């Protein structure tokens, strides 16, 4: 799976969660900050993490949680754990 595919899947996850929270679609960009730009709350961020773990069959430790702030940062994190998984 390449970076573009991973990013597309993560963007879909974020879009679905953001729509549930009535976030304007125009706010959803690869570099938009989940909390500051999209106003996602901590429960939404946990849903993002859980969805990524399930979708990519990886385990992302809680220590990574503060780094998951945008589609771009989530993509990098998933790529890291997919590479470790082999």
Secondary structure, 3 states (H helix, E strand, C coil): CCHHHHHHHHHHHHHHHHHHCCCCHHHCCCCCCCCCCCCCCHHHHHHHHHHHHHHHCCCCCHHHHHHCCCHHHHHHHHHHHHHHHC
